[in-house]
């Protein structure tokens, strides 16, 4: 299925697609069309099984970054859309980027930002519906920034009562942090079971962690505590 022009992908269409297990991608930054992807296998991070390396625990406890939620969504997705390698193409086209900015304004897409000396140095963004969060992309301009953003996201999702963290495609990097592959049918069953409203909003939970005297230690404690 292809979109014929540069108009925004409607918010309701995007949400309907995510609930149906599909999401849009483009071939390059200037691509006016999108295609809809339904992976045979999804990567998910079970929220109770996130893995922190010793180095990540140390980085979190050092509070090297100030972490926020939804303070710079447009800047995060713009950074994620930049090609990672020379001559590489980004799947986040200008149309896709603008559509997710509209989804964010509607309250269904969120970003986690890492700041250092007032500069945005890492982060991630994704789509939220019911008690499901679909991570879309992340970026890092300094060591460990995206890992810290992911750790904060997992802690916030757990605190807010989410049930599913979808990472779309399996990678070695995600596997080291606890991601596991899940057949699409099982993923859709998990999404169906994750209906209802989250107990708290992600921005509020992240702000709560950030208000701690030692936010990084609060995140480590949250991720290592099991109820």
N, C-alpha and C positions, 0 to 999 in steps of 0.2 A: 504494500500500500504506500503510495507516494503522495506528498502534498504538492499542489500545483504552483504555489507562489510563496512570497515571503511573509504572509500574514502569520500572526502568532498562532501557535497550537492552543486551542481553547483549554482553559483550566479544567473544565469538566471532562473533556476528552482525555487529558493527561491522567487525571485521577482514575477514570474508568479503565484506562490502559493498565495502570499500575495494579489496580485491583484484579485485573485479568491476567497479570503475569507478564506483560509486555512493556517495552519502553522504547523511546525514539533515539535514533542516532543519525549522523550525517557522514558523508564521505570526506568532507573537508570544510574549512572555515567558511568559505563563500558559497557552499552548496545551498541552493534554495529549497531543496527537497529533503525529506526525512524518510527513513525506512524504520519499520517496527520490528524489534528483536524479541524473540521468545526463546531463551536458551533452553537446551535440553537438560542442562544441569546448572544449578545456582550455587553460588558460594554464600554461606551464611556464617555468622559468628554467633554461636550460642552465648547468650548474654551472661551466663554463669560460668563460662569456660574461656574467657578472654585471658590470653597469656601475656604476662609482662616479663620481659627479660630483666636481669639484674641492672643492666645499664639504663633501661627505661624507668625502672623504679627509682634509681638514683636521680635521673633527670627530672622526674616528676617531683620528687622531694625537694630538689634544689629551687623549684619555682623559677626556672630560667625564663619562662614565658608568662605573660598575662593572657588568660584565656577568656573569651567571650562567646556569646551565641547571638547571631543575627545582628551584629553591629556593623558588618561590612559584607553582606551577602553578594552584592554586585561585584565587589572587588575580588572576592574568593572565586566566583565562577569565572571571572575574567582571567585570573591567574591559572585556573585549571584548564582553560581553553587554549593556553599557549602551547605550541608544539614542544615536546620534551627533547627531541633530538633534531639535528639539522636535517632539513628536507622532509621531516615527518609531517603528517597531516593530523589535525585534531578532529575528533568526532563531534566536538561541541561547536556547531556552526553558529553564525550570528543569529540565525532564526531560533535555534535551540536555546542559546543563551538568553535571548529576549523572552522566550516563552517561560523559562524557569524563573526569570526575574518576576514575571507576572504571577507565576505560581507562588513565589515567595510573598509577594504583596497580598495575595489571597490567604496567606497563613498556612500554606501546605508544603513549603520548602524551607529548610533551615540550614544555617551554616555555623560551623565552629571555627573561631579565628584564634591564631596564636600571634601575639605581639611581642616585640623585643625593642626596647628603647623607642617606643611609639611607632614602630614600623611593622606592617603586616608581613610576617615571615613564613606563615604556613596556615593550613586550614583544610576544611573539607565541606562539602554540601550534599544534601540529599532531600528526598521526598518523604513526607510523613502523612500517613492516613491510618485511622483506627489506632491500633497498637503496633504498627509496622513502620520501620524506618528503612528506606532504600537508599543506601549510600551510593552516590553517583561518581564522585571524583575527589581527589585530594591533591595538594601541592605542598612543597617544602622548599624554602629558599635558604634554610640553614639546618644543620644536623638535628634530627629527632623532632622537628616541629610537627610534621604530619602524624607521627606516632603519638605524640602528646595529644594532638587534637582527637585522634581516634580513641585514646584511653579516656579522655573526658567525655566523649560521646557515649561510649559504652556505660560508663558510670552514671551519666545523666539518664540514659534510656532505662537502666535498671531502676534508678530512683523514681522515675516517672511512671513505671509500670508497663513499659513496652514489652512485647513478647518476641518480636522478630527483628533482627538486623540483617538485612540483605546486602551483600557486597557484589552482586551480579556475577562476576567472573572470577574463578579461582586463580590465584597466583601464589608463588612461593612465599612472597612477602606476607600475604594475608594468612597463609597456612601457618607460618611461624607465630602468628598472633592469635591462633585459635580457630581460624576459618575452616569449615568442612564443606565438602561438596554434597549437594542434595538434589536428587532428581526433581524435575519440574513438577511432577504430580504431587510429590511429598511437600514441595515448597508451597504449592497452591493450597494444600490441606492445612499447612501451618498458618498461612495467611487467613484462611477461613476461620480458624480457631482464634485468631487474634483480633476479632471484632470488638466493638465497643470503644469507649473513649479512654485515653490515657488518664492516669490519676493526677498528673500535673503537666504543665507546659515545659518544653525543653529550655526555653530562655530563662524561665523562673528557676528551674533546677540548677542550671549552669551558674546563674547569678548567685544562688545560695551557696554553691561550692566556692565561688570566687570571693564571697564575703568572709570566708574562714580566715583565721590568722595565718594558717599555713595551707593554702588550697591544694597544693600537690600532695601533701600528706593525707588530706581528706579524700582525695581521689584514690590513692593507693589503699587506704583503709576500706573504702567503699568496694573496691574491686577484689579485695582479699577476704571480705566479710561475707559469709554465707548464712542465710537465715534458716 
